[in-house]
Structure formats: C-alpha cells, structure tokens
C-alpha cells in the first residue's frame, strides 16, 4: 500500500539559491503545466 501511494504522488519543487522549495504535493491527477504560473509568481 505504501509503495503504491508513493508511486502515484505528484510533486513539484524548485531550487532557489541552493534551497529546495516544495511547491506542490498531491496524490490526485493533475497537469503539471497548471502549476507553471504559480511557480513563476513565486520566483519573482
């Protein structure tokens, strides 16, 4: 059960100045391009 959940997770992360930020964690189906706008705003 644990391995099945781990394989189906969707994660979005970014690295800024050597720090890693987790922007998105979900076990639901989603389109990664929908997070692009949010990640660009967070980068500014």
mmCIF file as gemmi writes it, N, C-alpha and C atoms, coordinates in Angstrom:
data_model
loop_
_atom_site.group_PDB
_atom_site.id
_atom_site.type_symbol
_atom_site.label_atom_id
_atom_site.label_alt_id
_atom_site.label_comp_id
_atom_site.label_asym_id
_atom_site.label_entity_id
_atom_site.label_seq_id
_atom_site.pdbx_PDB_ins_code
_atom_site.Cartn_x
_atom_site.Cartn_y
_atom_site.Cartn_z
_atom_site.occupancy
_atom_site.B_iso_or_equiv
_atom_site.pdbx_formal_charge
_atom_site.auth_seq_id
_atom_site.auth_asym_id
_atom_site.pdbx_PDB_model_num
ATOM 1 N N . UNK Axp A 1 ? 0.832 -1.199 0 1 0 ? 1 A 1
ATOM 2 C CA . UNK Axp A 1 ? 0 0 0 1 0 ? 1 A 1
ATOM 3 C C . UNK Axp A 1 ? 0.869 1.252 0 1 0 ? 1 A 1
ATOM 4 N N . UNK Axp A 2 ? 1.89 1.302 0.848 1 0 ? 2 A 1
ATOM 5 C CA . UNK Axp A 2 ? 2.754 2.482 0.921 1 0 ? 2 A 1
ATOM 6 C C . UNK Axp A 2 ? 3.446 2.728 -0.413 1 0 ? 2 A 1
ATOM 7 N N . UNK Axp A 3 ? 3.998 1.684 -1.029 1 0 ? 3 A 1
ATOM 8 C CA . UNK Axp A 3 ? 4.693 1.847 -2.302 1 0 ? 3 A 1
ATOM 9 C C . UNK Axp A 3 ? 3.751 2.314 -3.395 1 0 ? 3 A 1
ATOM 10 N N . UNK Axp A 4 ? 2.517 1.839 -3.382 1 0 ? 4 A 1
ATOM 11 C CA . UNK Axp A 4 ? 1.544 2.265 -4.382 1 0 ? 4 A 1
ATOM 12 C C . UNK Axp A 4 ? 1.259 3.757 -4.241 1 0 ? 4 A 1
ATOM 13 N N . UNK Axp A 5 ? 1.091 4.243 -3.018 1 0 ? 5 A 1
ATOM 14 C CA . UNK Axp A 5 ? 0.836 5.672 -2.8 1 0 ? 5 A 1
ATOM 15 C C . UNK Axp A 5 ? 2.052 6.5 -3.186 1 0 ? 5 A 1
ATOM 16 N N . UNK Axp A 6 ? 3.231 6.016 -2.87 1 0 ? 6 A 1
ATOM 17 C CA . UNK Axp A 6 ? 4.444 6.749 -3.186 1 0 ? 6 A 1
ATOM 18 C C . UNK Axp A 6 ? 4.632 6.878 -4.688 1 0 ? 6 A 1
ATOM 19 N N . UNK Axp A 7 ? 4.343 5.823 -5.422 1 0 ? 7 A 1
ATOM 20 C CA . UNK Axp A 7 ? 4.49 5.867 -6.877 1 0 ? 7 A 1
ATOM 21 C C . UNK Axp A 7 ? 3.49 6.811 -7.517 1 0 ? 7 A 1
ATOM 22 N N . UNK Axp A 8 ? 2.319 6.987 -6.934 1 0 ? 8 A 1
ATOM 23 C CA . UNK Axp A 8 ? 1.278 7.804 -7.531 1 0 ? 8 A 1
ATOM 24 C C . UNK Axp A 8 ? 1.301 9.25 -7.068 1 0 ? 8 A 1
ATOM 25 N N . UNK Axp A 9 ? 2.283 9.638 -6.295 1 0 ? 9 A 1
ATOM 26 C CA . UNK Axp A 9 ? 2.328 11.025 -5.84 1 0 ? 9 A 1
ATOM 27 C C . UNK Axp A 9 ? 2.881 11.918 -6.949 1 0 ? 9 A 1
ATOM 28 N N . UNK Axp A 10 ? 2.394 13.15 -6.965 1 0 ? 10 A 1
ATOM 29 C CA . UNK Axp A 10 ? 2.856 14.156 -7.925 1 0 ? 10 A 1
ATOM 30 C C . UNK Axp A 10 ? 3.452 15.296 -7.112 1 0 ? 10 A 1
ATOM 31 N N . UNK Axp A 11 ? 4.695 15.615 -7.403 1 0 ? 11 A 1
ATOM 32 C CA . UNK Axp A 11 ? 5.407 16.618 -6.629 1 0 ? 11 A 1
ATOM 33 C C . UNK Axp A 11 ? 5.981 17.676 -7.554 1 0 ? 11 A 1
ATOM 34 N N . UNK Axp A 12 ? 5.946 18.901 -7.103 1 0 ? 12 A 1
ATOM 35 C CA . UNK Axp A 12 ? 6.581 19.99 -7.824 1 0 ? 12 A 1
ATOM 36 C C . UNK Axp A 12 ? 7.527 20.704 -6.885 1 0 ? 12 A 1
ATOM 37 N N . UNK Axp A 13 ? 8.765 20.872 -7.298 1 0 ? 13 A 1
ATOM 38 C CA . UNK Axp A 13 ? 9.755 21.515 -6.433 1 0 ? 13 A 1
ATOM 39 C C . UNK Axp A 13 ? 10.621 22.446 -7.262 1 0 ? 13 A 1
ATOM 40 N N . UNK Axp A 14 ? 11.195 23.434 -6.599 1 0 ? 14 A 1
ATOM 41 C CA . UNK Axp A 14 ? 12.109 24.355 -7.264 1 0 ? 14 A 1
ATOM 42 C C . UNK Axp A 14 ? 13.318 24.572 -6.362 1 0 ? 14 A 1
ATOM 43 N N . UNK Axp A 15 ? 14.421 24.949 -6.968 1 0 ? 15 A 1
ATOM 44 C CA . UNK Axp A 15 ? 15.652 25.23 -6.231 1 0 ? 15 A 1
ATOM 45 C C . UNK Axp A 15 ? 16.02 26.687 -6.478 1 0 ? 15 A 1
ATOM 46 N N . UNK Axp A 16 ? 16.149 27.454 -5.392 1 0 ? 16 A 1
ATOM 47 C CA . UNK Axp A 16 ? 16.495 28.871 -5.47 1 0 ? 16 A 1
ATOM 48 C C . UNK Axp A 16 ? 17.628 29.124 -4.491 1 0 ? 16 A 1
ATOM 49 N N . UNK Axp A 17 ? 18.737 29.597 -4.992 1 0 ? 17 A 1
ATOM 50 C CA . UNK Axp A 17 ? 19.905 29.92 -4.163 1 0 ? 17 A 1
ATOM 51 C C . UNK Axp A 17 ? 20.321 28.752 -3.276 1 0 ? 17 A 1
ATOM 52 N N . UNK Axp A 18 ? 20.232 27.546 -3.807 1 0 ? 18 A 1
ATOM 53 C CA . UNK Axp A 18 ? 20.655 26.371 -3.072 1 0 ? 18 A 1
ATOM 54 C C . UNK Axp A 18 ? 19.611 25.792 -2.131 1 0 ? 18 A 1
ATOM 55 N N . UNK Axp A 19 ? 18.459 26.444 -2.004 1 0 ? 19 A 1
ATOM 56 C CA . UNK Axp A 19 ? 17.373 25.939 -1.162 1 0 ? 19 A 1
ATOM 57 C C . UNK Axp A 19 ? 16.319 25.282 -2.037 1 0 ? 19 A 1
ATOM 58 N N . UNK Axp A 20 ? 15.788 24.164 -1.578 1 0 ? 20 A 1
ATOM 59 C CA . UNK Axp A 20 ? 14.743 23.455 -2.307 1 0 ? 20 A 1
ATOM 60 C C . UNK Axp A 20 ? 13.397 23.774 -1.674 1 0 ? 20 A 1
ATOM 61 N N . UNK Axp A 21 ? 12.452 24.185 -2.509 1 0 ? 21 A 1
ATOM 62 C CA . UNK Axp A 21 ? 11.096 24.506 -2.067 1 0 ? 21 A 1
ATOM 63 C C . UNK Axp A 21 ? 10.122 23.535 -2.716 1 0 ? 21 A 1
ATOM 64 N N . UNK Axp A 22 ? 9.275 22.927 -1.915 1 0 ? 22 A 1
ATOM 65 C CA . UNK Axp A 22 ? 8.236 22.04 -2.436 1 0 ? 22 A 1
ATOM 66 C C . UNK Axp A 22 ? 7.014 22.905 -2.708 1 0 ? 22 A 1
ATOM 67 N N . UNK Axp A 23 ? 6.648 23.011 -3.99 1 0 ? 23 A 1
ATOM 68 C CA . UNK Axp A 23 ? 5.538 23.859 -4.393 1 0 ? 23 A 1
ATOM 69 C C . UNK Axp A 23 ? 4.222 23.104 -4.448 1 0 ? 23 A 1
ATOM 70 N N . UNK Axp A 24 ? 4.294 21.807 -4.691 1 0 ? 24 A 1
ATOM 71 C CA . UNK Axp A 24 ? 3.059 21.045 -4.885 1 0 ? 24 A 1
ATOM 72 C C . UNK Axp A 24 ? 3.282 19.595 -4.48 1 0 ? 24 A 1
ATOM 73 N N . UNK Axp A 25 ? 2.377 19.068 -3.671 1 0 ? 25 A 1
ATOM 74 C CA . UNK Axp A 25 ? 2.367 17.644 -3.33 1 0 ? 25 A 1
ATOM 75 C C . UNK Axp A 25 ? 0.921 17.184 -3.428 1 0 ? 25 A 1
ATOM 76 N N . UNK Axp A 26 ? 0.69 16.164 -4.229 1 0 ? 26 A 1
ATOM 77 C CA . UNK Axp A 26 ? -0.681 15.69 -4.417 1 0 ? 26 A 1
ATOM 78 C C . UNK Axp A 26 ? -0.673 14.231 -4.829 1 0 ? 26 A 1
ATOM 79 N N . UNK Axp A 27 ? -1.728 13.536 -4.484 1 0 ? 27 A 1
ATOM 80 C CA . UNK Axp A 27 ? -1.912 12.168 -4.954 1 0 ? 27 A 1
ATOM 81 C C . UNK Axp A 27 ? -3.04 12.114 -5.977 1 0 ? 27 A 1
ATOM 82 N N . UNK Axp A 28 ? -3.574 13.271 -6.351 1 0 ? 28 A 1
ATOM 83 C CA . UNK Axp A 28 ? -4.616 13.353 -7.371 1 0 ? 28 A 1
ATOM 84 C C . UNK Axp A 28 ? -3.972 13.608 -8.725 1 0 ? 28 A 1
ATOM 85 N N . UNK Axp A 29 ? -4.67 13.236 -9.775 1 0 ? 29 A 1
ATOM 86 C CA . UNK Axp A 29 ? -4.182 13.517 -11.124 1 0 ? 29 A 1
ATOM 87 C C . UNK Axp A 29 ? -4.222 15.028 -11.359 1 0 ? 29 A 1
ATOM 88 N N . UNK Axp A 30 ? -3.164 15.575 -11.925 1 0 ? 30 A 1
ATOM 89 C CA . UNK Axp A 30 ? -3.149 16.991 -12.269 1 0 ? 30 A 1
ATOM 90 C C . UNK Axp A 30 ? -2.188 17.214 -13.423 1 0 ? 30 A 1
ATOM 91 N N . UNK Axp A 31 ? -2.343 18.338 -14.071 1 0 ? 31 A 1
ATOM 92 C CA . UNK Axp A 31 ? -1.494 18.709 -15.193 1 0 ? 31 A 1
ATOM 93 C C . UNK Axp A 31 ? -0.376 19.603 -14.661 1 0 ? 31 A 1
ATOM 94 N N . UNK Axp A 32 ? 0.861 19.19 -14.83 1 0 ? 32 A 1
ATOM 95 C CA . UNK Axp A 32 ? 1.993 19.935 -14.289 1 0 ? 32 A 1
ATOM 96 C C . UNK Axp A 32 ? 2.067 21.356 -14.837 1 0 ? 32 A 1
ATOM 97 N N . UNK Axp A 33 ? 1.62 21.569 -16.066 1 0 ? 33 A 1
ATOM 98 C CA . UNK Axp A 33 ? 1.694 22.909 -16.652 1 0 ? 33 A 1
ATOM 99 C C . UNK Axp A 33 ? 0.766 23.883 -15.941 1 0 ? 33 A 1
ATOM 100 N N . UNK Axp A 34 ? -0.242 23.388 -15.232 1 0 ? 34 A 1
ATOM 101 C CA . UNK Axp A 34 ? -1.133 24.29 -14.499 1 0 ? 34 A 1
ATOM 102 C C . UNK Axp A 34 ? -0.409 24.94 -13.321 1 0 ? 34 A 1
ATOM 103 N N . UNK Axp A 35 ? 0.663 24.354 -12.844 1 0 ? 35 A 1
ATOM 104 C CA . UNK Axp A 35 ? 1.448 24.93 -11.75 1 0 ? 35 A 1
ATOM 105 C C . UNK Axp A 35 ? 2.488 25.932 -12.232 1 0 ? 35 A 1
ATOM 106 N N . UNK Axp A 36 ? 2.719 26.012 -13.518 1 0 ? 36 A 1
ATOM 107 C CA . UNK Axp A 36 ? 3.789 26.866 -14.033 1 0 ? 36 A 1
ATOM 108 C C . UNK Axp A 36 ? 3.57 28.328 -13.669 1 0 ? 36 A 1
ATOM 109 N N . UNK Axp A 37 ? 2.36 28.836 -13.822 1 0 ? 37 A 1
ATOM 110 C CA . UNK Axp A 37 ? 2.074 30.232 -13.483 1 0 ? 37 A 1
ATOM 111 C C . UNK Axp A 37 ? 2.351 30.53 -12.026 1 0 ? 37 A 1
ATOM 112 N N . UNK Axp A 38 ? 1.923 29.642 -11.129 1 0 ? 38 A 1
ATOM 113 C CA . UNK Axp A 38 ? 2.157 29.828 -9.705 1 0 ? 38 A 1
ATOM 114 C C . UNK Axp A 38 ? 3.654 29.815 -9.4 1 0 ? 38 A 1
ATOM 115 N N . UNK Axp A 39 ? 4.386 28.895 -10.011 1 0 ? 39 A 1
ATOM 116 C CA . UNK Axp A 39 ? 5.816 28.81 -9.754 1 0 ? 39 A 1
ATOM 117 C C . UNK Axp A 39 ? 6.545 30.046 -10.268 1 0 ? 39 A 1
ATOM 118 N N . UNK Axp A 40 ? 6.111 30.598 -11.388 1 0 ? 40 A 1
ATOM 119 C CA . UNK Axp A 40 ? 6.723 31.826 -11.898 1 0 ? 40 A 1
ATOM 120 C C . UNK Axp A 40 ? 6.468 32.999 -10.962 1 0 ? 40 A 1
ATOM 121 N N . UNK Axp A 41 ? 5.26 33.095 -10.427 1 0 ? 41 A 1
ATOM 122 C CA . UNK Axp A 41 ? 4.948 34.17 -9.488 1 0 ? 41 A 1
ATOM 123 C C . UNK Axp A 41 ? 5.766 34.037 -8.207 1 0 ? 41 A 1
ATOM 124 N N . UNK Axp A 42 ? 5.94 32.819 -7.716 1 0 ? 42 A 1
ATOM 125 C CA . UNK Axp A 42 ? 6.738 32.61 -6.512 1 0 ? 42 A 1
ATOM 126 C C . UNK Axp A 42 ? 8.209 32.929 -6.752 1 0 ? 42 A 1
ATOM 127 N N . UNK Axp A 43 ? 8.673 32.765 -7.983 1 0 ? 43 A 1
ATOM 128 C CA . UNK Axp A 43 ? 10.078 33.01 -8.304 1 0 ? 43 A 1
ATOM 129 C C . UNK Axp A 43 ? 10.398 34.501 -8.312 1 0 ? 43 A 1
ATOM 130 N N . UNK Axp A 44 ? 9.414 35.338 -8.677 1 0 ? 44 A 1
ATOM 131 C CA . UNK Axp A 44 ? 9.653 36.796 -8.793 1 0 ? 44 A 1
ATOM 132 C C . UNK Axp A 44 ? 10.031 37.432 -7.498 1 0 ? 44 A 1
